[in-house]
Amino acid sequence: GKMSKILTHVVSACSLLNVLILFGYVAKSTSASTLFFWHPIPLVLGFMLLMTQATLLLVSEHSLIGLLAGAASRKVKVQIHFWLQLVAAIFITGGFLAIFINKINNGKSHFTSWHSWAGLVAALLSWAQIFLGLWMYMSRFREIISWIVQLPPDITVKKIHRLLGALTYLVAAITFFLAVTTGYAERNFPSAINVTIAINVGIMTAALIPLSIRMNVPAWLQ
């Protein structure tokens, strides 16, 4: 409906604005030759751009990727959603590994902040979602895994996937909320920029999670 269209455009606008802001300020304050540079950049791409647009693709007909896909079938959109989420999970993991290795190189302790713990949980949840996606849509994967673990019926797994997706997005958003309170952000970003990033993430989360939770499971997936 009209409200869904408005919310979709608001989420996309906030997402793209944060991508531009973060790319600009990270590039200005941190050299691409440093390992730390590869912590925020992949995370911005993974969460702000790819995860956000991949989710919008399935919950609204007005998403940016949906407009590019045109009259593509629901099945094709689900496949695009999966590949976008896979790349997002890879980027998120890459950003996590960059800071992990950077701390080792600098002799710093790991997981000393809520930001780091939230980031770890977000990365793990991203891969849990990939696992469920593979289970639902790749029969060969399901056959192999069925020898190891037996999951609930398909419709239950789909509901779990949807709810876990909302939780993943929420934890990723919390990670970004905490990121703007870190010493790096406070030293290199103006206060107004940190507030803007946080507000945008809040708007994205408040709009996208309700959209994703209320999403109807299409008949061909039943």
N, C-alpha and C positions, 0 to 999 in steps of 0.2 A: 504494500500500500504506500500511500504518500509519506507516512511517518518513517517507514523502512527506507525509502529512498533518501529522505533527509538525513537520517542517521548514518546511512552508508556514505553519503558525500561528506558528512562531518568527520567521520572516522578517517576517510581517505585524505582529507585536507590536513587534519592534525598529524597523521602519519607522515605525509610528504613534507610538511613543514618541519617536523622534528628531524627527519633525515637530512634535510638541507642545513638546518642549524647545527646539528652534531657533526656532520661532515666538515662544515666550514670551520668550526671552533677547534675540532680535533686536529685538522690539517694545519691550522694556524699555530697551534700550541705544541704539537708533537711531530717529530720527523718520522716519515714513513720508513726510514732505515732502522728505527728502534723497534724492539719487539713489542713494547707497550702499545704502540700505534695499532697493532693488529689485535688488540683486545676490544676496544670500543667499536671499531669500524665493522667487523663481521657481525657483532651483536646488533648493531643498528640495522644492518641489512637483513639479518635473520629474523629479528623480532619486529622492528618498526615497519619494514617493508614486506618481506616475503610471508611471514606468519600471518600478518594482518590481512594482506590481500588474498592469501589462500583461504582464510576463514570466510572473508566477505564473499568470495566466489560462490560458496555453497549456501550462504544464508540470505543473499540478496541478488536480485537480477540487475542491480545498478552498480556493481563493483567494477573497478577499472579493468581487471582481468576479464570479467564477464562481458564487458563492452567490447574488448578486443576479440574475445572468443566468438562473439556474434551469436548465431543461431545454433551453436554447438549443442549436442545432446547433453542431458544430465550426466550420462555415463562418462562422456569425454571430460566434462567439468570436474568430475570426481577424480579422474586420472591426473588432470592438471593440478588439482588440489594436492594430491599425494606427492607429486614431484616437487612442487613448490615447498611443501612442508619438509620433504627430505633434504632439499638444499638448505632450507632454513635451519634444520637440526644440525647439519654439517657446519654451517657458518657459526651457529651458537657454540658448538663444541670447539671449533677452531679458536673462537674468541676466548673461551674458557681456558683452553690449553696454552694460549699465548701468555695470559697473566700468570698461570701456574708455573710455566717454565721461566718467565721473567722473575718471579719471586725466588725460584731456586737459584738463578744466576746471580741475584743480588743478596742472597743469604737471608731472605725475609721469611717469616713464618706464614703458614697457610691457614685460611679459614679463621681469621681473627675478627671478622666483622659479619654483621647480618647480611650485608650486600653479597659477600662471597658465598655464604650458605644458600641464600635465595638463588643465586646464579647456578650453583650446583644442582639444586632441586629442579630448577627450570630446564636445565640441560637433560637431566635424567627423565623428566616428564616428557620432553620432546621426543626422546627415543622410545619411550613407552607408547606414545601415540603412533609412531612409525610402525612399531610391532603390531599394534591393533589394526592399523591400516592394511598391512601386509596380510594379516590373518583373514580380514574380511574380503579382500579383493584379489588375492593370489592363491588359487587352489593348491598349487604345488607347495607353497610355503606352509599352508595349513596342514597338508598331508604329512610333511616332515615334522612340524611342531607337535602334531597330534600324538606322535609316538612318545613325546616327552611330557606334555601337559595337556589336559583336557579343559578347554574354556567353556563357559556357559553357552546357551543357544545364541544363534546369530543376532537376533533382535536385541537380546540383552547386551551383547558385546557392542552393538551399535550405540545403544544408550550410554554405556560406559565410556565409549570413545568420545561421544559428544560432550558428556559432563567432564571427562578428564581433559578434553580440549579447552573447556572454559577455565578449569583449574590451572592448566598450563599457562594460558594467557594471563591469568590473574597473577601467578607467581612471577612470570616474566615482567609484568608491569611493576610489581613490587620491587623487583631487582633494579629497574630503572629509577623508580622513586628514590631508592636508597643510593643509587649511583650519583645523583646530583647533590648528595650530602657528603660525598667523599672529599678527601683533601685535594685530589686531582681536579675535581669539578670546581671546588671553591677557589682554587688557585688560578685556574685558567679560564673559567667562564664567569661573566658578570652575573650578579645575583638575579637580575631580571631575566636572563637567559635560562638559568636553572629553574626559576619559577615557571617560566613559559613551557619548558620541557615537561615539568611535572604536571602542569595543568593539562597539557595536550594528552599526556599518557592517561590521566584521570578521565578525560572526556572519551578517549578511545575505548578504555576498559568499560566504563559505565554504559556506553552505547553498544559495544560489540558483544559482550557476554550475554546480555538479555536476548539479543538477536540470535546468537548461536544456540542457546538453551531452548528457545521456543521453536527452533527449526523443525519442521515436519520431516519425518523419514519418508522419502518417496516410495511409491508402490513397488517399483522395480527392485528396491533394496530389501523389501519385506521378506 
